Amino acid sequence: MKKQQGGSERTISERTVSRLILYRKRLSGAHEHQKRFIYSYELGAMCGVSSAQVRRDLMLVGCAGSPNRGYDRRELLAGIEEFLYRPGTQNVALVGLGNLGRAILSFFAGRRSRLAVVATFDIDSAKTNCVTFGCRCYPVADLRTVAAAARIEVAMLTVPAAAAQATADLLVDAGVRGILNFAPVTLRVPDHVFVEDIDLAMSLEKVAFFARRGQQMERKHA
């Protein structure tokens, strides 16, 4: 596989990043018995995108395959990871150790990842200064100090809607540049801060709608 120069300097969209993360996931899950090389149409079939889209995405990050053999799986995975992640581990904070926060923390506990949850925060004194799933919980009042010491630039927000904006303000003030927001509110943040909203209720409603639609189509063609 050839490595092209200057690919990582080009503007890249959120959708492209999402596809690259999916490519990495599929390549990481490949079994050892699979062949060493993979064609763009094969990776596209695994991810539900066209082969042309795969090639465009990989060229953006500086990766080009061979027409005869395709892409070397290991080199391709390494190239994508080099583009997506910084060297070493990137520290993440979780704010709000309620039921959802604990479930998310449990999911990440013990996983070997380039992203590591190193601190949690809550306003409940019964939860602070305790260790949950191997991660210490601190008072929200200590967020700035702890974030600076741990070099935290990414956070997951699982607080109630009423507290979301004020908590986001604290995160931004503490130097956080990326927020995964589970609160059902639109956060107001500076332009340099990226926010990804995850609304579980809306997602479930969407799934339910298309489930009903699929059932109606089945009945129509029965």
N, C-alpha and C positions, 0 to 999 in steps of 0.2 A: 504493500500500500504506500502510495506517495503522500508526503506531507506538503501541502501547498503553503506558501508564505502569505501572511497578511490576512488570513481568513477571519481570525478572531477580532480584528479591528473593525469589521463591518458592522453596521447596525443590524441587530437581530430582534425579532418580534417575540412576544410572549408565547404565541402559538408554536414558533420554531423551538423555543426552549422546552416547551412541554413535550414536543415530539422527540427531542434529543434525550430527555429524561426517560421517555418510554423506550427509545432504542437501547439506552444503557440498561434498563431493567430487563428487556428481553435478551440482550446479549449476556448479561450477568447470569441469567437463569438457564443459559444453554448448557447442555450436558456434555461431558468430556467425550462421549462416543460420537458426537456430531462432527462433521467435517470441519477442517481448519478454516476454509474460506466460505464466504457467504456473499451472494449476489444481492443487489439492491432490491430486486423484485421479491426475493425470499424474505429479507428484513421487512419490506413493505407489507407483505402478506401477514407477517407475525404481528404487525402494528396497525393494520387497517388503513394504510396509506399507499399511494401509488409509488412505483419505483422511481419515477421522475422526481417526485417530491423528496424521497429519501436522498437521492443524489444531490439535489439542490441544498438540502439541509446539511449534508456532510461536507459539501464544498465550502459552505459558510464557515465551518469550524476548521477548515484546512485539511480535509481528508478526501483522497481520491483513490478509487479502486482500479483494478486492472480489468479490461474488457474480457479477458480470457479466464481469469480466476475469481474476480470479484474483490471483496475486502477480506483481509486477514482479520479474523474475529478478535484476537487478543490485541492487535495493534489498533483496530477500530475502537474497541472498548476503552483502551488507554487514551486514545485521542479525544474521545468524547468526555471522559472524566477529567482530562487535563483542561478542557474548555469550561466545563461546568463547575469545577471545584477548585478551591485554592489548595496549595500543598498542605498536608496535615489535616487536622480536624477543625471544623468551624463550630464554635460554641453557640448554643441556643438556650434561651430562657423560656420558661412557661409561666404565665401569670394567671392565677386562678386555679386553685387545687380543689375544685369541686368534683362532682361525679365525672363530668366530661374530661376535666383536666387530669384526673387520676387514670382514666381509661387511656388517654393519649400517652401519658407518661409510662404506663405499663407496656404499651405497644412498642415504645422506643427503648425500653430498658433492656440492656444486654445485647442490643443489635450492633453489629459491626458496621459503622456508617461513617461517612465523611462529616456528617452533622451529628452533634452530640448535645443532648439536653444536660446542662451542667448545673442549672439552678432553677428552682421554682419560687414563686412569690405568692403570698396571700395576706389578707388583712385579718384573718382569724388567728388569734393567738394560740388556739388549740392545735393549729397545724404548723405554725412557724417553729423554727429551731428543732424540727424533727426531720428524719430521713425517710423518704417514701420511694420505694423501688430504686434505692441506691442514690437518690438525688436529694440534697438538702433543701428545705424550704425556708425562705427568709421573709421577714416583714416587707411589705411593699415600700415602706419608708426607706429601706436600705437598697432599693433598686439601683440608684445611680452608682453607689459605691461598689456594689457587687458586680454590676455590669462592666464597670471600668476595670476592675481587678481581673475579671475573667475574659475581658475583651469580647463581650457579647454584642453582636450587631444584628442578630435575628431573634425574634420572639414570637411565641404563640400566645394568643390572647383568648382565654376561655372564661372571662368574667361576665356577670350579668349585663344586659344591654345598658342599663342606667349608669353603669360604672365604666363602660368601654371607652368613651372619648377621653375622660380624665386620665384613665390608665394609659391610653395611647399617647397622650401628651407627656406623661412621665417617661414612657419608653423613648420617645423622640428626644426628650431632654437628656436622657441617659446615653444617647449616641446610637440608638437602635436605628437601622436603616431598612429593615424589612420586617413586616408584621403579617403573620398568618392569623386572620381574624375570624373567630368562630361566633362572635356576638352578632345578632341580627340587626346591626346598625351600620350606616355608612360613616366611616371615620374621616375626619378632616386632618390631613397631614401635609407637611411640606413636600414639594415636588421631588426632592431627593430620596424620599421614603417610599418604598414599594409596599403595597398592601394587596394581599390575596384574601378575598372574602369566601368563607365556607359557611353556607347556610344550610344546615342539614334538613330543616323543615321544608325549604323550597325545593331541595333536591329530591326529597321523598315525594312531594307533590308532583314534580315533573315525572318521576318514575311511575307513579300511580296513574297519571293522565295517559301516558303511552301504553301502560298495561291495559287500561280500559279501552283505548283505541284499538289495540291489537285484538282484544276480545271481540269488539264490534266488527272488525274486519273478518275475523274467523266466522262469525255468525252470518255475515253478509254473503260469504262465499261458500257457506255450507250447503 
